[in-house]
Amino acid sequence: ESRVFVSVVRSSTDLALLVQWPVGRGDIDSPTAAGKNDEVTIYFPMTRGGTSPSTRGPVLDSCDARAPLSLWQWRASSGPPSKRDRQGSVQESNAAGLGPSVAQTGRRRHLSGQGTTKGELQRVVLRRSLATSDSRDVQLQGAVEVPIAFAVGDSSRRGEKGQRLHSAWQFLRFGP
């Protein structure tokens, strides 16, 4: 059984998500530990021709070019455990259709975050402004209900990169 725990904090300007999942005992000291293949992707659907979050979630496989996605991703750094950056790397990207996702780089990247492994728990915090000037970003300012989905790769539960656990669409509801 695999479980992912998510906590959300929203201020008047920012959204932060804490994503946590248990890692196997073997992750803690193994060469693939705190797992060089551990990763989390957070999906936000985009409206067609706009950047406000869609009111319903599309299929999660990104195959529908008419249903673009904004992706927030964290991946553990690769390399030997002694040289590995345990905070991992953060990427903001967009996906639509069968092609690869397109990373936002330089000034287009507004996402920050880091990951840590504490005991048998992988923790990742991702943070971004609710509104940005980038037309490729999902705009969350003023949103009351936002569809969101998650994909988590846990190196202790699979052998190959690319095998991930996917959630169904959930809804973040913001109220007074």
C-alpha positions in Angstrom: 0.0 0.0 0.0 1.3 3.4 -0.9 0.1 6.7 0.5 0.9 10.3 -0.3 0.1 13.0 2.2 -0.3 16.6 1.0 -0.6 19.8 3.0 -1.3 23.1 1.4 -0.7 26.7 2.7 -2.0 29.7 0.8 -1.2 33.2 1.6 -2.4 36.3 -0.1 0.5 36.0 -2.6 1.8 32.5 -2.5 0.9 28.8 -2.6 3.0 26.2 -0.9 2.5 22.4 -1.0 4.2 19.9 1.2 4.1 16.4 -0.3 5.2 13.4 1.8 5.4 9.7 1.2 7.0 6.8 3.0 10.3 5.5 1.5 11.4 1.9 2.0 14.1 1.0 4.5 16.4 0.2 1.7 16.2 3.8 0.5 18.0 5.2 3.5 21.5 3.8 2.9 21.3 2.2 -0.6 23.1 3.7 -3.7 19.6 4.5 -5.1 18.6 6.0 -1.8 16.6 8.8 -0.7 16.3 7.7 -4.0 17.9 9.0 -7.0 14.7 8.1 -8.8 12.3 9.6 -6.2 10.2 12.4 -7.7 6.9 14.1 -7.5 4.9 15.9 -10.2 2.0 18.1 -9.5 -0.5 18.7 -12.4 -2.6 21.7 -12.9 -4.9 21.7 -15.9 -4.9 24.9 -18.0 -7.9 26.3 -19.9 -7.6 26.2 -23.6 -6.1 29.4 -24.8 -5.7 30.8 -21.2 -3.8 30.3 -18.0 -6.6 30.0 -15.5 -7.0 26.6 -14.0 -9.6 24.5 -15.8 -12.7 23.6 -13.8 -12.2 19.9 -14.4 -9.2 17.8 -14.8 -8.3 16.1 -18.1 -6.8 12.7 -18.5 -3.4 12.6 -16.7 -1.4 11.2 -19.5 -0.8 14.6 -21.2 -1.9 13.0 -24.6 -4.6 15.5 -25.3 -3.2 18.5 -27.0 -6.5 20.3 -26.3 -6.0 19.9 -22.6 -2.6 21.5 -21.7 -1.1 21.0 -18.2 1.1 23.1 -16.0 3.6 20.8 -14.2 5.4 21.5 -11.0 8.2 18.8 -10.5 10.8 17.8 -7.9 13.4 15.1 -8.6 16.0 13.8 -6.3 19.5 14.4 -7.5 21.3 11.5 -9.1 24.8 10.3 -8.4 26.5 8.5 -5.5 24.9 9.2 -2.1 28.0 10.9 -0.8 27.9 13.4 -3.7 24.1 13.7 -4.1 22.3 17.0 -3.4 19.6 15.8 -1.1 17.4 18.9 -1.8 16.9 17.7 -5.4 16.0 19.8 -8.3 12.8 21.8 -9.1 11.3 22.3 -12.5 8.3 24.1 -13.8 7.1 23.0 -17.2 4.1 22.7 -19.6 2.8 19.6 -21.4 0.2 19.0 -24.1 -0.2 16.2 -26.6 2.3 13.4 -27.1 5.4 15.5 -27.1 7.7 16.0 -24.2 7.0 18.6 -21.6 8.7 22.0 -22.1 10.7 23.3 -19.2 10.4 26.9 -18.1 13.9 28.2 -17.6 15.6 31.4 -16.4 13.2 34.2 -15.6 10.2 32.1 -16.8 10.7 29.7 -13.8 8.8 30.9 -10.8 8.7 27.7 -8.7 11.0 27.1 -5.8 11.3 24.1 -3.5 13.4 21.4 -1.9 13.2 17.8 -0.7 14.5 16.0 2.3 14.4 12.5 3.6 13.9 12.2 7.3 13.8 8.7 8.7 11.5 6.7 6.4 9.7 9.8 5.0 10.4 11.7 1.8 9.3 15.4 2.1 9.1 17.8 -0.7 8.0 21.5 -0.4 7.1 23.4 -3.6 6.2 27.1 -3.5 5.1 29.6 -6.2 3.4 33.0 -6.4 -0.4 32.8 -7.0 0.0 35.1 -10.0 3.0 35.6 -12.4 3.5 37.6 -15.6 4.2 34.4 -17.6 1.4 33.3 -20.0 2.6 29.7 -19.6 2.0 29.6 -15.9 -1.2 28.5 -14.2 -2.7 31.6 -12.6 -4.1 30.9 -9.1 -4.8 34.4 -7.9 -8.5 34.7 -7.1 -9.2 31.0 -7.7 -11.7 29.4 -5.4 -11.4 25.8 -6.6 -8.4 24.4 -8.4 -8.1 20.9 -9.9 -4.8 19.2 -8.9 -3.3 15.8 -9.3 -0.1 14.1 -8.3 2.4 11.5 -9.6 5.0 10.1 -7.2 8.0 8.0 -8.1 9.3 6.1 -5.1 12.6 4.2 -5.9 12.0 1.7 -3.1 8.8 0.4 -4.7 10.0 0.1 -8.3 13.1 -0.7 -10.2 12.9 1.6 -13.2 12.5 5.3 -13.6 9.2 6.2 -15.2 7.0 3.9 -13.0 5.0 6.3 -10.9 1.9 6.2 -8.7 -0.8 8.6 -10.0 -3.6 10.1 -8.1 -7.1 10.9 -9.4 -8.0 14.6 -9.8 -8.5 16.3 -6.4 -9.7 19.8 -5.8 -8.0 22.5 -3.8 -10.8 24.7 -2.4 -10.0 28.1 -1.1 -12.5 30.0 1.0 -12.7 33.0 3.3 
